[in-house]
């Protein structure tokens, strides 16, 4: 039911509104990550009212542009929008000011595929903990959050258990342990948090001169497997995709490989 301006006339400080989100974050699958994105809004919220949320969001976008990717900025904007919705539902504000906040467009199709040699160069600039995370990501296809939540009891003789509560799809899966992975499993549990891994990875990629995100290691795992002729259905299971349709984003790599093979045949015919 809509709440009219006459029923609610308050205009609480924006930090008070954001506190609602911090409480809400406790109910989420990754509360620490959610809180981090919300707390990033803090400097721009100080001294502002709930009704000034759109102005605050626009200022935040302007200041963060060039320092953060659109997806990262949107995560913080999303926490502000949710906080304002919660405030509206609690009748603290007369309308949902979050509706006025517009997210930035994201290029979700951006994929970087690293070679093994590039990964070696990248890891040469990493701390031991970050280096372990990089190789685990490449050799398992696991996401950053999944790696950070692996515990010693999840590591068996031949398989790693990725618990359902730690996956994006909320479905448990197992990942085979290959020989190259074994040395890095000694670092489980990883002794840095998500922010430490982000910072260490950014520092390493800058030193290596490779413009890459941590998640690109997951894409690189898929790319390398496809180049070895592994079927999409198998890659789907390794990456933990719900359906092969999600994995089909890598199908163009198969076509590229087929073209390369046929070009070799063409060269033989044209001799």
C-alpha positions, 0 to 999 in steps of 0.5 A: 500500500502506498504511503502518502506525503501527508502520512509521513513527513520525516527526512532522516539523515542519510547515514541513519537510513544506511544503517537500515541496510547494515542490519539487513545485510546480516540476512544476506548470503555474504554479509561482510561483502554487502556491508563493505559496499554499503560502507563505501557510501559513507563519506558521501552520505555524511551531513545529507538527508534521505531526500538528498539521496539522488544528489549524493548518488550522482556525486558518488558516481562522479567521484568514483568514476575512473577509480572503480568499475561500473559494476563496483559502483553499482553495488554501492548504489544498490545498497543505497537504493535498498536502504531507502526502500527499507526506510520507505517501508518503515514509514521513515520517508514519504516516498522511495527516493531510491527510485530516483537513483539510476545505476550505470550501464555495465559491459557484462560481456567483457572477458579476458582470457589469459594464457598460462604464461601470463598467469605465471607472470602475474603470480610472480608479482603476488604475495604467497596468499594471493598467488595461491588464490590465483592458481586455485582459481585457474586450476578449479574455475572457482570464484573468488568467494568460493576459494576464500571459504574453502576449509581444510575439511572440504579438501579430500584426497581427490576432490574439493567440496564447494559447499552450497552456501558458498556458491552463486547458484546455492548448489554444492559441487565437487572439484577434482584435485589435479597434480598442479593444484596440490601444492596450493592446497597447503594454503587452505584456509586462505589467511586473507579476506576478500578486500586483502585479495582484491588489493593484492591482486590489483597491485600484482596486475599493475606490476605485471602490466596485465589489465585483468580482473580476478574473475577473468581467471575463471574465464581463462580456465574455461578458455584453456579447457575449450582449446584442449577440446573439452566439451561444453557440458564438462566445462559446465559441471566444472564451473558449476553452471546451472545449465549449459546455456550459461557455458555457451558464452564460451562457444565462440572459442570453439568456433575459433579453434575449429577455424584454426584447424580448418585453416591448417587443412586449407593450407595443406590443400593449397600447397 
